[in-house]
Amino acid sequence: MIALDTNVLVRYLVQDLESQAEVAGRVIDSLTFDNPGFVSREVVVELVRVLERAYGFGPNDIAEVLDGLLAAVEIRLEAALDVAAALERMRVRGGGFADLMIWSAARNAGCRSLVTFDRVMESLPGVDVLGG
């Protein structure tokens, strides 16, 4: 198994730098079920942020990318259940993917609450928005 960094996935997905896209394609095309690529939760969060901010991907585009990662048998996605849950919540209720992954991590760790100044997160169960 090899770990894939965000920039490799970005090059593969957007095909904007031809030489790097070609190399990324060879690496990803070489992956199999028995010789998979590992994608950490941090890479997933960074990937979403880069695709949104640098490439203008909208929620539907992001959902398509994440669905592809979740379905790929040659990819081992860390916290795949959290990614799938965050993606579903993002589809249904909106919200930022990174915030939803932070919320999932807190819940998985057994935290009684997640404290934040981010009012966007206040609709999530167990989130306490601080004043200030």
C-alpha positions as CSV (number, residue, x, y, z in Angstrom):
1,M,0.0,0.0,0.0
2,I,1.2,3.5,-0.8
3,A,-0.2,6.8,0.7
4,L,-1.4,9.4,-1.7
5,D,-0.9,13.1,-1.0
6,T,-3.5,15.7,-1.8
7,N,-1.5,17.1,-4.7
8,V,-1.4,13.7,-6.5
9,L,-5.2,13.4,-6.2
10,V,-5.6,17.0,-7.4
11,R,-3.4,16.5,-10.4
12,Y,-5.2,13.3,-11.3
13,L,-8.7,14.9,-10.9
14,V,-8.2,18.3,-12.6
15,Q,-5.5,17.4,-15.2
16,D,-4.2,21.0,-15.1
17,L,-0.4,20.4,-15.1
18,E,0.1,17.9,-17.9
19,S,3.4,16.4,-16.8
20,Q,2.3,16.0,-13.2
21,A,-1.2,14.7,-14.2
22,E,0.5,12.1,-16.4
23,V,2.7,10.9,-13.5
24,A,-0.3,10.9,-11.1
25,G,-2.4,9.0,-13.6
26,R,0.3,6.3,-13.9
27,V,0.5,6.0,-10.1
28,I,-3.3,5.8,-9.6
29,D,-3.8,3.5,-12.5
30,S,-1.3,1.1,-11.0
31,L,-3.4,0.7,-7.8
32,T,-5.4,-2.5,-7.3
33,F,-7.5,-4.0,-4.6
34,D,-4.4,-6.0,-3.4
35,N,-2.0,-3.0,-3.8
36,P,-4.2,-0.1,-2.9
37,G,-3.6,3.6,-2.3
38,F,-4.2,5.0,1.2
39,V,-6.0,8.4,1.5
40,S,-5.9,9.9,5.0
41,R,-8.8,11.9,6.4
42,E,-6.5,15.0,6.4
43,V,-5.9,14.5,2.7
44,V,-9.7,14.2,2.1
45,V,-10.4,17.5,4.0
46,E,-7.5,19.3,2.2
47,L,-8.6,17.9,-1.2
48,V,-12.1,19.3,-0.7
49,R,-10.7,22.7,0.3
50,V,-8.4,22.9,-2.6
51,L,-11.0,21.8,-5.1
52,E,-13.5,24.4,-3.7
53,R,-11.1,27.3,-3.4
54,A,-8.6,26.9,-6.1
55,Y,-10.7,25.2,-8.8
56,G,-14.2,26.4,-8.0
57,F,-15.8,23.0,-7.5
58,G,-19.3,23.3,-6.2
59,P,-21.1,20.9,-3.8
60,N,-22.3,18.6,-6.6
61,D,-18.7,18.4,-8.0
62,I,-17.3,17.7,-4.5
63,A,-19.9,15.0,-3.9
64,E,-19.0,13.3,-7.2
65,V,-15.3,13.3,-6.2
66,L,-16.0,11.9,-2.7
67,D,-18.4,9.3,-4.1
68,G,-15.7,8.2,-6.4
69,L,-13.2,7.8,-3.6
70,L,-15.6,6.0,-1.4
71,A,-16.5,3.5,-4.2
72,A,-12.9,2.9,-5.5
73,V,-11.8,-0.6,-4.5
74,E,-8.2,0.4,-5.1
75,I,-8.4,3.2,-2.5
76,R,-8.3,2.7,1.3
77,L,-10.0,5.7,2.6
78,E,-9.3,6.5,6.3
79,A,-12.5,7.2,8.2
80,A,-14.6,6.2,5.2
81,L,-17.7,6.0,7.3
82,D,-17.1,9.6,8.6
83,V,-16.5,10.8,5.0
84,A,-19.7,9.2,3.9
85,A,-21.7,10.6,6.8
86,A,-20.3,14.1,6.3
87,L,-21.0,13.9,2.6
88,E,-24.6,12.9,3.2
89,R,-25.1,15.6,5.8
90,M,-23.5,18.1,3.4
91,R,-25.9,17.0,0.7
92,V,-29.0,17.2,2.9
93,R,-28.3,20.2,5.1
94,G,-25.3,21.9,3.6
95,G,-22.4,23.0,5.7
96,G,-18.7,22.9,5.2
97,F,-17.1,19.5,4.8
98,A,-14.1,20.2,7.1
99,D,-16.5,21.3,9.9
100,L,-18.5,18.1,9.4
101,M,-15.3,16.0,9.6
102,I,-14.3,17.9,12.8
103,W,-17.7,17.2,14.3
104,S,-17.5,13.5,13.4
105,A,-14.0,13.2,15.0
106,A,-15.3,14.8,18.2
107,R,-18.3,12.4,18.3
108,N,-16.1,9.4,17.6
109,A,-13.8,10.4,20.4
110,G,-16.7,10.4,22.8
111,C,-16.6,14.1,23.5
112,R,-19.7,15.5,25.3
113,S,-19.6,18.6,23.2
114,L,-17.6,20.5,20.5
115,V,-17.0,24.1,21.4
116,T,-16.5,26.6,18.6
117,F,-17.0,30.3,17.6
118,D,-18.3,29.1,14.3
119,R,-22.1,29.9,14.2
120,V,-22.5,27.8,11.0
121,M,-22.0,24.7,13.2
122,E,-24.6,25.5,15.8
123,S,-27.2,23.2,14.2
124,L,-25.1,20.2,14.7
125,P,-26.0,18.0,17.7
126,G,-23.5,18.5,20.6
127,V,-22.0,21.7,19.3
128,D,-21.8,24.7,21.7
129,V,-21.1,28.0,20.0
130,L,-19.2,30.3,22.3
131,G,-19.9,34.0,22.6
132,G,-17.2,36.6,22.0
